[in-house]
Amino acid sequence: MKIHWTIKPFDKLTVEELYDILRLRSAIFVVEQNCVYLDPDGKDKLALHLFGEYEGKIVAYSRLFKTGISFDNASIGRVVVDANFRDKKLGHDLMREAIAGIKTHFGETKITIGAQLYLKKFYESHGFVQTSEMYLEDDIPHIEMKKESL
C-alpha cells in the first residue's frame, strides 16, 4: 500500500483537504470515542498539517506544532488513522513522518505530547517516555510523554 504524505500550513490546505481532515478527526475523536468536544480548537491555524492519502482519500493525519504553542517543546497532536486502515500499521508510519516533520520544519530535538493512556505502549515504541501522572482530558485518561532527542 503506497501512502502519499503531505505537510502543509493551514493557509495552504485546500477546502477539500480541510473538510476531509476535520471529517476524519470528528469521526474518530467525537463519534467513535463518544466524546463531545470542540475539535477545531483554534490551534489549527498555528499548526503544520501532516496527512497521508491513499487513492485520493485522507487516511492518516496529525498536527505538528513548534515550541511554545501546546507545550514548552515542539508537539504532535490529533494523531488519527481512519478505522478502515488501522490494520495496515499506518499509525507507525504516521508517527515516523510526524517526528521527521518536527525535525525538518522546526529544527527541534525535543517533542512533548498529550497521549491517550491506552496508547502508551504505541508511543513508547517511538521513543516517548511518560512524564506525568494520568489526567483526564474531555473525560479520557491521558498522560504527558516526551521524546528527548530526534
DRENTORKOL-3810 file (N, C-alpha, C; in nm, 4 decimals):
REM DRENTORKOL-3810
@n.u->0.0846; n.v->-0.1182; n.w->0.0000; ca.u->0.0000; ca.v->0.0000; ca.w->0.0000; c.u->0.0886; c.v->0.1239; c.w->0.0000
@n.u->0.0699; n.v->0.2086; n.w->-0.0975; ca.u->0.1506; ca.v->0.3299; ca.w->-0.1107; c.u->0.0721; c.v->0.4499; c.w->-0.0587
@n.u->0.1240; n.v->0.5103; n.w->0.0470; ca.u->0.0632; ca.v->0.6299; ca.w->0.1067; c.u->0.1422; c.v->0.7514; c.w->0.0592
@n.u->0.0721; n.v->0.8541; n.w->0.0183; ca.u->0.1356; ca.v->0.9804; ca.w->-0.0203; c.u->0.1250; c.v->1.0762; c.w->0.0984
@n.u->0.2407; n.v->1.1174; n.w->0.1517; ca.u->0.2443; ca.v->1.2046; ca.w->0.2698; c.u->0.2637; c.v->1.3496; c.w->0.2283
@n.u->0.1898; n.v->1.4391; n.w->0.2946; ca.u->0.1966; ca.v->1.5824; ca.w->0.2671; c.u->0.1994; c.v->1.6573; c.w->0.3993
@n.u->0.2789; n.v->1.7647; n.w->0.4056; ca.u->0.2774; ca.v->1.8563; ca.w->0.5203; c.u->0.2508; c.v->1.9959; c.w->0.4656
@n.u->0.1482; n.v->2.0618; n.w->0.5226; ca.u->0.1114; ca.v->2.1964; ca.w->0.4780; c.u->0.0724; c.v->2.2833; c.w->0.5972
@n.u->0.1012; n.v->2.4145; n.w->0.5870; ca.u->0.0445; ca.v->2.5056; ca.w->0.6863; c.u->-0.1054; c.v->2.5228; c.w->0.6581
@n.u->-0.1769; n.v->2.5712; n.w->0.7547; ca.u->-0.3215; ca.v->2.5859; ca.w->0.7456; c.u->-0.3643; c.v->2.6621; c.w->0.6197
@n.u->-0.2979; n.v->2.7734; n.w->0.5925; ca.u->-0.3416; ca.v->2.8589; ca.w->0.4805; c.u->-0.3105; c.v->2.8007; c.w->0.3428
@n.u->-0.2428; n.v->2.6864; n.w->0.3386; ca.u->-0.2153; ca.v->2.6200; ca.w->0.2103; c.u->-0.3049; c.v->2.4985; c.w->0.1883
@n.u->-0.3833; n.v->2.4604; n.w->0.2900; ca.u->-0.4770; ca.v->2.3489; ca.w->0.2730; c.u->-0.5874; c.v->2.3893; c.w->0.1763
@n.u->-0.6277; n.v->2.2983; n.w->0.0895; ca.u->-0.7435; ca.v->2.3258; ca.w->0.0047; c.u->-0.8691; c.v->2.3092; c.w->0.0893
@n.u->-0.9790; n.v->2.3603; n.w->0.0416; ca.u->-1.1064; ca.v->2.3434; ca.w->0.1122; c.u->-1.1381; c.v->2.1950; c.w->0.1273
@n.u->-1.1140; n.v->2.1177; n.w->0.0229; ca.u->-1.1404; ca.v->1.9738; ca.w->0.0276; c.u->-1.0522; c.v->1.9036; c.w->0.1302
@n.u->-0.9234; n.v->1.9394; n.w->0.1336; ca.u->-0.8329; ca.v->1.8789; ca.w->0.2319; c.u->-0.8774; c.v->1.9113; c.w->0.3741
@n.u->-0.9086; n.v->2.0379; n.w->0.3995; ca.u->-0.9530; ca.v->2.0782; ca.w->0.5328; c.u->-1.0809; c.v->2.0052; c.w->0.5721
@n.u->-1.1752; n.v->1.9964; n.w->0.4811; ca.u->-1.3001; ca.v->1.9258; ca.w->0.5091; c.u->-1.2725; c.v->1.7794; c.w->0.5431
@n.u->-1.1893; n.v->1.7127; n.w->0.4629; ca.u->-1.1590; ca.v->1.5713; ca.w->0.4856; c.u->-1.0843; c.v->1.5495; c.w->0.6174
@n.u->-0.9947; n.v->1.6410; n.w->0.6521; ca.u->-0.9221; ca.v->1.6332; ca.w->0.7794; c.u->-1.0191; c.v->1.6467; c.w->0.8963
@n.u->-1.1039; n.v->1.7489; n.w->0.8925; ca.u->-1.1990; ca.v->1.7705; ca.w->1.0017; c.u->-1.2989; c.v->1.6563; c.w->1.0115
@n.u->-1.3379; n.v->1.6009; n.w->0.8980; ca.u->-1.4300; ca.v->1.4871; ca.w->0.8977; c.u->-1.3651; c.v->1.3655; c.w->0.9635
@n.u->-1.2388; n.v->1.3363; n.w->0.9275; ca.u->-1.1676; ca.v->1.2229; ca.w->0.9866; c.u->-1.1505; c.v->1.2429; c.w->1.1369
@n.u->-1.1078; n.v->1.3600; n.w->1.1781; ca.u->-1.0897; ca.v->1.3857; ca.w->1.3210; c.u->-1.2216; c.v->1.3708; c.w->1.3957
@n.u->-1.3284; n.v->1.4239; n.w->1.3407; ca.u->-1.4595; ca.v->1.4143; ca.w->1.4048; c.u->-1.5083; c.v->1.2700; c.w->1.4115
@n.u->-1.4880; n.v->1.1940; n.w->1.3051; ca.u->-1.5322; ca.v->1.0540; ca.w->1.3019; c.u->-1.4673; c.v->0.9730; c.w->1.4133
@n.u->-1.3411; n.v->1.0012; n.w->1.4417; ca.u->-1.2692; ca.v->0.9234; ca.w->1.5425; c.u->-1.2840; c.v->0.9849; c.w->1.6812
@n.u->-1.2470; n.v->1.1119; n.w->1.6952; ca.u->-1.2403; ca.v->1.1721; ca.w->1.8281; c.u->-1.3763; c.v->1.2062; c.w->1.8877
@n.u->-1.4750; n.v->1.2344; n.w->1.8057; ca.u->-1.6071; ca.v->1.2704; ca.w->1.8572; c.u->-1.7023; c.v->1.1508; c.w->1.8520
@n.u->-1.7165; n.v->1.0892; n.w->1.7345; ca.u->-1.8146; ca.v->0.9816; ca.w->1.7167; c.u->-1.7644; c.v->0.8493; c.w->1.7752
@n.u->-1.6505; n.v->0.7983; n.w->1.7243; ca.u->-1.6011; ca.v->0.6677; ca.w->1.7703; c.u->-1.5717; c.v->0.6670; c.w->1.9200
@n.u->-1.5094; n.v->0.7735; n.w->1.9695; ca.u->-1.4740; ca.v->0.7782; ca.w->2.1110; c.u->-1.5858; c.v->0.8352; c.w->2.1977
@n.u->-1.6981; n.v->0.8673; n.w->2.1346; ca.u->-1.8160; ca.v->0.9169; ca.w->2.2063; c.u->-1.7788; c.v->1.0299; c.w->2.3016
@n.u->-1.7118; n.v->1.1304; n.w->2.2478; ca.u->-1.6600; ca.v->1.2409; ca.w->2.3280; c.u->-1.7066; c.v->1.3726; c.w->2.2657
@n.u->-1.7945; n.v->1.4399; n.w->2.3349; ca.u->-1.8457; ca.v->1.5658; ca.w->2.2836; c.u->-1.7497; c.v->1.6787; c.w->2.3233
@n.u->-1.6821; n.v->1.7331; n.w->2.2243; ca.u->-1.5926; ca.v->1.8462; ca.w->2.2474; c.u->-1.5735; c.v->1.9190; c.w->2.1152
@n.u->-1.5217; n.v->2.0408; n.w->2.1230; ca.u->-1.4995; ca.v->2.1211; ca.w->2.0036; c.u->-1.3621; c.v->2.0879; c.w->1.9462
@n.u->-1.3592; n.v->2.0076; n.w->1.8415; ca.u->-1.2333; ca.v->1.9657; ca.w->1.7816; c.u->-1.1555; c.v->2.0831; c.w->1.7209
@n.u->-1.2185; n.v->2.1703; n.w->1.6394; ca.u->-1.1435; ca.v->2.2873; ca.w->1.5900; c.u->-1.1212; c.v->2.3838; c.w->1.7072
@n.u->-1.0044; n.v->2.3706; n.w->1.7721; ca.u->-0.9772; ca.v->2.4381; ca.w->1.8992; c.u->-0.9042; c.v->2.5713; c.w->1.8873
@n.u->-0.8892; n.v->2.6223; n.w->1.7661; ca.u->-0.8179; ca.v->2.7483; ca.w->1.7476; c.u->-0.6699; c.v->2.7298; c.w->1.7189
@n.u->-0.6183; n.v->2.6091; n.w->1.7352; ca.u->-0.4756; ca.v->2.5848; ca.w->1.7114; c.u->-0.4456; c.v->2.5409; c.w->1.5686
@n.u->-0.5475; n.v->2.5059; n.w->1.4922; ca.u->-0.5233; ca.v->2.4593; ca.w->1.3554; c.u->-0.4487; c.v->2.5623; c.w->1.2721
@n.u->-0.4775; n.v->2.6891; n.w->1.2936; ca.u->-0.4112; ca.v->2.7947; ca.w->1.2161; c.u->-0.2634; c.v->2.8065; c.w->1.2499
@n.u->-0.2227; n.v->2.7527; n.w->1.3660; ca.u->-0.0839; ca.v->2.7608; ca.w->1.4111; c.u->-0.0034; c.v->2.6347; c.w->1.3785
@n.u->-0.0691; n.v->2.5340; n.w->1.3256; ca.u->-0.0075; ca.v->2.4020; ca.w->1.3059; c.u->0.0383; c.v->2.3798; c.w->1.1628
@n.u->0.1305; n.v->2.2858; n.w->1.1494; ca.u->0.1539; ca.v->2.2229; ca.w->1.0210; c.u->0.0672; c.v->2.0985; c.w->1.0215
@n.u->0.0054; n.v->2.0696; n.w->0.9088; ca.u->-0.0886; ca.v->1.9585; ca.w->0.8982; c.u->-0.0242; c.v->1.8493; c.w->0.8142
@n.u->-0.0044; n.v->1.7353; n.w->0.8775; ca.u->0.0547; ca.v->1.6190; ca.w->0.8121; c.u->-0.0579; c.v->1.5215; c.w->0.7810
@n.u->-0.0680; n.v->1.4818; n.w->0.6540; ca.u->-0.1710; ca.v->1.3835; ca.w->0.6216; c.u->-0.1215; c.v->1.2855; c.w->0.5168
@n.u->-0.1737; n.v->1.1642; n.w->0.5301; ca.u->-0.1408; ca.v->1.0574; ca.w->0.4373; c.u->-0.2634; c.v->1.0236; c.w->0.3552
@n.u->-0.2447; n.v->1.0150; n.w->0.2243; ca.u->-0.3556; ca.v->0.9837; ca.w->0.1337; c.u->-0.3323; c.v->0.8497; c.w->0.0655
@n.u->-0.4408; n.v->0.7766; n.w->0.0524; ca.u->-0.4399; ca.v->0.6518; ca.w->-0.0229; c.u->-0.5527; c.v->0.6603; c.w->-0.1241
@n.u->-0.5159; n.v->0.6512; n.w->-0.2508; ca.u->-0.6125; ca.v->0.6615; ca.w->-0.3606; c.u->-0.7013; c.v->0.7852; c.w->-0.3456
@n.u->-0.6393; n.v->0.8986; n.w->-0.3110; ca.u->-0.7099; ca.v->1.0260; ca.w->-0.3019; c.u->-0.7886; c.v->1.0489; c.w->-0.1745
@n.u->-0.7840; n.v->0.9553; n.w->-0.0804; ca.u->-0.8580; ca.v->0.9688; ca.w->0.0455; c.u->-0.7597; c.v->0.9884; c.w->0.1606
@n.u->-0.7855; n.v->1.0874; n.w->0.2466; ca.u->-0.7021; ca.v->1.1089; ca.w->0.3641; c.u->-0.7333; c.v->0.9992; c.w->0.4648
@n.u->-0.6302; n.v->0.9194; n.w->0.4982; ca.u->-0.6491; ca.v->0.8041; ca.w->0.5869; c.u->-0.5662; c.v->0.8137; c.w->0.7151
@n.u->-0.4771; n.v->0.9131; n.w->0.7235; ca.u->-0.3956; ca.v->0.9331; ca.w->0.8436; c.u->-0.3654; c.v->1.0826; c.w->0.8549
@n.u->-0.3532; n.v->1.1296; n.w->0.9793; ca.u->-0.3393; ca.v->1.2742; ca.w->0.9996; c.u->-0.2786; c.v->1.3039; c.w->1.1364
@n.u->-0.2039; n.v->1.4133; n.w->1.1458; ca.u->-0.1639; ca.v->1.4713; ca.w->1.2742; c.u->-0.1263; c.v->1.6178; c.w->1.2549
@n.u->-0.1304; n.v->1.6892; n.w->1.3684; ca.u->-0.0864; ca.v->1.8292; ca.w->1.3679; c.u->0.0525; c.v->1.8364; c.w->1.4288
@n.u->0.1349; n.v->1.9254; n.w->1.3740; ca.u->0.2698; ca.v->1.9483; ca.w->1.4244; c.u->0.2794; c.v->2.0924; c.w->1.4714
@n.u->0.3348; n.v->2.1119; n.w->1.5917; ca.u->0.3484; ca.v->2.2457; ca.w->1.6493; c.u->0.4918; c.v->2.2741; c.w->1.6886
@n.u->0.5336; n.v->2.3970; n.w->1.6657; ca.u->0.6647; ca.v->2.4358; ca.w->1.7146; c.u->0.6568; c.v->2.4630; c.w->1.8650
@n.u->0.7707; n.v->2.4798; n.w->1.9245; ca.u->0.7829; ca.v->2.5048; ca.w->2.0676; c.u->0.6932; c.v->2.6201; c.w->2.1121
@n.u->0.6260; n.v->2.6013; n.w->2.2261; ca.u->0.5519; ca.v->2.7089; ca.w->2.2892; c.u->0.4052; c.v->2.7198; c.w->2.2534
@n.u->0.3549; n.v->2.6396; n.w->2.1627; ca.u->0.2140; ca.v->2.6506; ca.w->2.1260; c.u->0.1284; c.v->2.5598; c.w->2.2139
@n.u->0.1610; n.v->2.4327; n.w->2.2205; ca.u->0.0876; ca.v->2.3398; ca.w->2.3066; c.u->0.1664; c.v->2.3039; c.w->2.4324
@n.u->0.2990; n.v->2.2962; n.w->2.4184; ca.u->0.3886; ca.v->2.2600; ca.w->2.5289; c.u->0.5148; c.v->2.3438; c.w->2.5182
@n.u->0.6032; n.v->2.3303; n.w->2.6176; ca.u->0.7310; ca.v->2.4012; ca.w->2.6148; c.u->0.8216; c.v->2.3502; c.w->2.5031
@n.u->0.7955; n.v->2.2292; n.w->2.4558; ca.u->0.8700; ca.v->2.1713; ca.w->2.3434; c.u->0.7789; c.v->2.1683; c.w->2.2204
@n.u->0.8362; n.v->2.1300; n.w->2.1084; ca.u->0.7538; ca.v->2.1034; ca.w->1.9902; c.u->0.6565; c.v->1.9924; c.w->2.0271
@n.u->0.5475; n.v->1.9796; n.w->1.9514; ca.u->0.4493; ca.v->1.8767; ca.w->1.9863; c.u->0.3779; c.v->1.8233; c.w->1.8630
@n.u->0.3200; n.v->1.7067; n.w->1.8848; ca.u->0.2401; ca.v->1.6382; ca.w->1.7840; c.u->0.1042; c.v->1.6142; c.w->1.8470
@n.u->-0.0023; n.v->1.6411; n.w->1.7725; ca.u->-0.1358; ca.v->1.6204; ca.w->1.8271; c.u->-0.2343; c.v->1.5748; c.w->1.7220
@n.u->-0.3538; n.v->1.5386; n.w->1.7699; ca.u->-0.4628; ca.v->1.4910; ca.w->1.6831; c.u->-0.4153; c.v->1.3766; c.w->1.5930
@n.u->-0.3396; n.v->1.2859; n.w->1.6503; ca.u->-0.2880; ca.v->1.1696; ca.w->1.5757; c.u->-0.4052; c.v->1.0756; c.w->1.5495
@n.u->-0.4336; n.v->1.0515; n.w->1.4223; ca.u->-0.5519; ca.v->0.9726; ca.w->1.3893; c.u->-0.5311; c.v->0.8937; c.w->1.2603
@n.u->-0.5839; n.v->0.7717; n.w->1.2615; ca.u->-0.5839; ca.v->0.6862; ca.w->1.1424; c.u->-0.7268; c.v->0.6397; c.w->1.1197
@n.u->-0.7720; n.v->0.6480; n.w->0.9963; ca.u->-0.9050; ca.v->0.6011; ca.w->0.9584; c.u->-0.9230; c.v->0.4573; c.w->1.0080
@n.u->-1.0372; n.v->0.4299; n.w->1.0700; ca.u->-1.0641; ca.v->0.2974; ca.w->1.1284; c.u->-1.0483; c.v->0.1847; c.w->1.0275
@n.u->-1.0774; n.v->0.2104; n.w->0.9013; ca.u->-1.0670; ca.v->0.1072; ca.w->0.7973; c.u->-0.9232; c.v->0.0769; c.w->0.7560
@n.u->-0.8269; n.v->0.1537; n.w->0.8083; ca.u->-0.6874; ca.v->0.1372; ca.w->0.7690; c.u->-0.5967; c.v->0.1043; c.w->0.8867
@n.u->-0.6506; n.v->0.0809; n.w->1.0039; ca.u->-0.5683; ca.v->0.0570; ca.w->1.1226; c.u->-0.4922; c.v->-0.0741; c.w->1.1162
@n.u->-0.5419; n.v->-0.1708; n.w->1.0440; ca.u->-0.4720; ca.v->-0.2991; ca.w->1.0352; c.u->-0.3490; c.v->-0.2921; c.w->0.9446
@n.u->-0.3237; n.v->-0.1768; n.w->0.8857; ca.u->-0.2107; ca.v->-0.1591; ca.w->0.7941; c.u->-0.0879; c.v->-0.0997; c.w->0.8638
@n.u->-0.0946; n.v->-0.0779; n.w->0.9955; ca.u->0.0160; ca.v->-0.0203; ca.w->1.0739; c.u->0.0489; c.v->0.1229; c.w->1.0322
@n.u->-0.0504; n.v->0.1947; n.w->0.9808; ca.u->-0.0279; ca.v->0.3333; ca.w->0.9375; c.u->0.0065; c.v->0.4265; c.w->1.0526
@n.u->-0.0380; n.v->0.3932; n.w->1.1725; ca.u->-0.0062; ca.v->0.4771; ca.w->1.2875; c.u->0.1433; c.v->0.4902; c.w->1.3070
@n.u->0.2160; n.v->0.3813; n.w->1.2860; ca.u->0.3617; ca.v->0.3855; ca.w->1.3000; c.u->0.4245; c.v->0.4695; c.w->1.1898
@n.u->0.3757; n.v->0.4536; n.w->1.0673; ca.u->0.4255; ca.v->0.5375; ca.w->0.9570; c.u->0.3953; c.v->0.6846; c.w->0.9855
@n.u->0.2760; n.v->0.7125; n.w->1.0341; ca.u->0.2355; ca.v->0.8496; ca.w->1.0657; c.u->0.3282; c.v->0.9102; c.w->1.1704
@n.u->0.3591; n.v->0.8354; n.w->1.2768; ca.u->0.4480; ca.v->0.8883; ca.w->1.3806; c.u->0.5890; c.v->0.9115; c.w->1.3281
@n.u->0.6393; n.v->0.8216; n.w->1.2451; ca.u->0.7728; ca.v->0.8430; ca.w->1.1871; c.u->0.7734; c.v->0.9701; c.w->1.1019
@n.u->0.6689; n.v->0.9898; n.w->1.0230; ca.u->0.6582; ca.v->1.1108; ca.w->0.9401; c.u->0.6455; c.v->1.2364; c.w->1.0272
@n.u->0.5676; n.v->1.2269; n.w->1.1352; ca.u->0.5476; ca.v->1.3422; ca.w->1.2241; c.u->0.6777; c.v->1.3811; c.w->1.2937
@n.u->0.7499; n.v->1.2836; n.w->1.3455; ca.u->0.8778; ca.v->1.3108; ca.w->1.4120; c.u->0.9770; c.v->1.3723; c.w->1.3136
@n.u->0.9837; n.v->1.3170; n.w->1.1934; ca.u->1.0719; ca.v->1.3722; ca.w->1.0899; c.u->1.0284; c.v->1.5135; c.w->1.0527
@n.u->0.8970; n.v->1.5372; n.w->1.0464; ca.u->0.8458; ca.v->1.6708; ca.w->1.0138; c.u->0.8832; c.v->1.7748; c.w->1.1175
@n.u->0.8780; n.v->1.7376; n.w->1.2447; ca.u->0.9188; ca.v->1.8293; ca.w->1.3530; c.u->1.0654; c.v->1.8675; c.w->1.3351
@n.u->1.1485; n.v->1.7691; n.w->1.3083; ca.u->1.2921; ca.v->1.7949; ca.w->1.2915; c.u->1.3190; c.v->1.8793; c.w->1.1677
@n.u->1.2577; n.v->1.8425; n.w->1.0560; ca.u->1.2825; ca.v->1.9114; ca.w->0.9294; c.u->1.2281; c.v->2.0538; c.w->0.9269
@n.u->1.1036; n.v->2.0719; n.w->0.9698; ca.u->1.0378; ca.v->2.2021; ca.w->0.9566; c.u->1.0651; c.v->2.2973; c.w->1.0717
@n.u->1.0922; n.v->2.2433; n.w->1.1907; ca.u->1.1124; ca.v->2.3296; ca.w->1.3071; c.u->1.2547; c.v->2.3232; c.w->1.3622
@n.u->1.3331; n.v->2.2257; n.w->1.3204; ca.u->1.4679; ca.v->2.2102; ca.w->1.3727; c.u->1.4712; c.v->2.1753; c.w->1.5205
@n.u->1.3632; n.v->2.1178; n.w->1.5698; ca.u->1.3520; ca.v->2.0852; ca.w->1.7123; c.u->1.4098; c.v->1.9467; c.w->1.7407
@n.u->1.4552; n.v->1.9275; n.w->1.8634; ca.u->1.5099; ca.v->1.7977; ca.w->1.9033; c.u->1.4330; c.v->1.7353; c.w->2.0192
@n.u->1.3328; n.v->1.8045; n.w->2.0718; ca.u->1.2509; ca.v->1.7512; ca.w->2.1806; c.u->1.1034; c.v->1.7670; c.w->2.1446
@n.u->1.0257; n.v->1.6640; n.w->2.1761; ca.u->0.8820; ca.v->1.6652; ca.w->2.1467; c.u->0.8062; c.v->1.6249; c.w->2.2725
@n.u->0.6984; n.v->1.6958; n.w->2.3012; ca.u->0.6075; ca.v->1.6605; ca.w->2.4099; c.u->0.4705; c.v->1.6346; c.w->2.3507
@n.u->0.4029; n.v->1.5312; n.w->2.4015; ca.u->0.2671; ca.v->1.5012; ca.w->2.3557; c.u->0.1762; c.v->1.4777; c.w->2.4752
@n.u->0.0494; n.v->1.4997; n.w->2.4544; ca.u->-0.0544; ca.v->1.4591; ca.w->2.5479; c.u->-0.1179; c.v->1.3351; c.w->2.4874
@n.u->-0.0854; n.v->1.2191; n.w->2.5408; ca.u->-0.1263; ca.v->1.0927; ca.w->2.4799; c.u->-0.2419; c.v->1.0287; c.w->2.5551
@n.u->-0.3348; n.v->0.9701; n.w->2.4820; ca.u->-0.4366; ca.v->0.8896; ca.w->2.5472; c.u->-0.3662; c.v->0.7715; c.w->2.6133
@n.u->-0.4011; n.v->0.7457; n.w->2.7376; ca.u->-0.3316; ca.v->0.6465; ca.w->2.8189; c.u->-0.3241; c.v->0.5089; c.w->2.7518
@n.u->-0.4305; n.v->0.4693; n.w->2.6838; ca.u->-0.4302; ca.v->0.3350; ca.w->2.6243; c.u->-0.3288; c.v->0.3212; c.w->2.5106
@n.u->-0.2745; n.v->0.4324; n.w->2.4617; ca.u->-0.1757; ca.v->0.4296; ca.w->2.3543; c.u->-0.0318; c.v->0.4434; c.w->2.4055
@n.u->-0.0135; n.v->0.4306; n.w->2.5365; ca.u->0.1199; ca.v->0.4476; ca.w->2.5962; c.u->0.2253; c.v->0.3599; c.w->2.5280
@n.u->0.1999; n.v->0.2314; n.w->2.5119; ca.u->0.2989; ca.v->0.1401; ca.w->2.4517; c.u->0.3278; c.v->0.1768; c.w->2.3058
@n.u->0.2247; n.v->0.2215; n.w->2.2346; ca.u->0.2436; ca.v->0.2661; ca.w->2.0960; c.u->0.3452; c.v->0.3799; c.w->2.0917
@n.u->0.3256; n.v->0.4817; n.w->2.1761; ca.u->0.4168; ca.v->0.5973; ca.w->2.1757; c.u->0.5545; c.v->0.5593; c.w->2.2303
@n.u->0.5591; n.v->0.4692; n.w->2.3277; ca.u->0.6888; ca.v->0.4229; ca.w->2.3777; c.u->0.7686; c.v->0.3562; c.w->2.2661
@n.u->0.7009; n.v->0.2891; n.w->2.1746; ca.u->0.7707; ca.v->0.2235; ca.w->2.0635; c.u->0.8361; c.v->0.3252; c.w->1.9699
@n.u->0.7989; n.v->0.4528; n.w->1.9848; ca.u->0.8590; ca.v->0.5605; ca.w->1.9050; c.u->0.9523; c.v->0.6479; c.w->1.9887
@n.u->0.9901; n.v->0.5973; n.w->2.1065; ca.u->1.0885; ca.v->0.6666; ca.w->2.1884; c.u->1.0337; c.v->0.7649; c.w->2.2893
@n.u->0.9025; n.v->0.7704; n.w->2.3077; ca.u->0.8440; ca.v->0.8607; ca.w->2.4060; c.u->0.8429; c.v->0.7951; c.w->2.5439
@n.u->0.8588; n.v->0.8776; n.w->2.6473; ca.u->0.8614; ca.v->0.8321; ca.w->2.7855; c.u->0.7552; c.v->0.9091; c.w->2.8634
@n.u->0.6815; n.v->0.8399; n.w->2.9485; ca.u->0.5786; ca.v->0.9039; ca.w->3.0305; c.u->0.6439; c.v->1.0011; c.w->3.1281
@n.u->0.5891; n.v->1.1238; n.w->3.1356; ca.u->0.6459; ca.v->1.2268; ca.w->3.2231; c.u->0.5424; c.v->1.2886; c.w->3.3166
@n.u->0.4218; n.v->1.2333; n.w->3.3213; ca.u->0.3205; ca.v->1.2858; ca.w->3.4126; c.u->0.2344; c.v->1.1732; c.w->3.4657
@n.u->0.1618; n.v->1.2050; n.w->3.5684; ca.u->0.0581; ca.v->1.1144; ca.w->3.6162; c.u->-0.0575; c.v->1.1207; c.w->3.5178
@n.u->-0.1496; n.v->1.0259; n.w->3.5265; ca.u->-0.2682; ca.v->1.0269; ca.w->3.4415; c.u->-0.3538; c.v->1.1494; c.w->3.4767
@n.u->-0.4113; n.v->1.2102; n.w->3.3735; ca.u->-0.5061; ca.v->1.3198; ca.w->3.3926; c.u->-0.6200; c.v->1.2995; c.w->3.2933
@n.u->-0.7330; n.v->1.3600; n.w->3.3240; ca.u->-0.8481; ca.v->1.3498; ca.w->3.2341; c.u->-0.8530; c.v->1.4708; c.w->3.1422
@n.u->-0.8702; n.v->1.4439; n.w->3.0152; ca.u->-0.8943; ca.v->1.5489; ca.w->2.9162; c.u->-1.0185; c.v->1.5072; c.w->2.8400
@n.u->-1.1240; n.v->1.5853; n.w->2.8501; ca.u->-1.2522; ca.v->1.5503; ca.w->2.7899; c.u->-1.2995; c.v->1.4123; c.w->2.8369
@n.u->-1.2767; n.v->1.3840; n.w->2.9657; ca.u->-1.3156; ca.v->1.2582; ca.w->3.0310; c.u->-1.2429; c.v->1.1346; c.w->2.9767
@n.u->-1.1311; n.v->1.1539; n.w->2.9084; ca.u->-1.0496; ca.v->1.0434; ca.w->2.8574; c.u->-0.9147; c.v->1.0476; c.w->2.9291
@n.u->-0.8695; n.v->0.9352; n.w->2.9866; ca.u->-0.7390; ca.v->0.9322; ca.w->3.0544; c.u->-0.6243; c.v->0.9630; c.w->2.9575
@n.u->-0.5402; n.v->1.0569; n.w->2.9974; ca.u->-0.4238; ca.v->1.0989; ca.w->2.9194; c.u->-0.2996; c.v->1.0981; c.w->3.0077
@n.u->-0.1844; n.v->1.0977; n.w->2.9438; ca.u->-0.0566; ca.v->1.1195; ca.w->3.0106; c.u->0.0289; c.v->1.2084; c.w->2.9220
@n.u->0.1182; n.v->1.2835; n.w->2.9852; ca.u->0.2157; ca.v->1.3594; ca.w->2.9087; c.u->0.3337; c.v->1.2670; c.w->2.8823
@n.u->0.3862; n.v->1.2765; n.w->2.7608; ca.u->0.5021; ca.v->1.1957; ca.w->2.7225; c.u->0.6011; c.v->1.2847; c.w->2.6473
@n.u->0.7304; n.v->1.2526; n.w->2.6632; ca.u->0.8350; ca.v->1.3312; ca.w->2.5956; c.u->0.9317; c.v->1.2396; c.w->2.5229
@n.u->0.9798; n.v->1.2935; n.w->2.4129; ca.u->1.0887; ca.v->1.2310; ca.w->2.3365; c.u->1.2006; c.v->1.3346; c.w->2.3384
@n.u->1.3131; n.v->1.2977; n.w->2.3985; ca.u->1.4181; ca.v->1.3957; ca.w->2.4258; c.u->1.5126; c.v->1.4246; c.w->2.3102
@n.u->1.5323; n.v->1.3314; n.w->2.2197; ca.u->1.6226; ca.v->1.3596; ca.w->2.1070; c.u->1.5716; c.v->1.2890; c.w->1.9822
@n.u->1.5901; n.v->1.3555; n.w->1.8713; ca.u->1.5413; ca.v->1.3002; ca.w->1.7444; c.u->1.6549; c.v->1.2453; c.w->1.6620
END
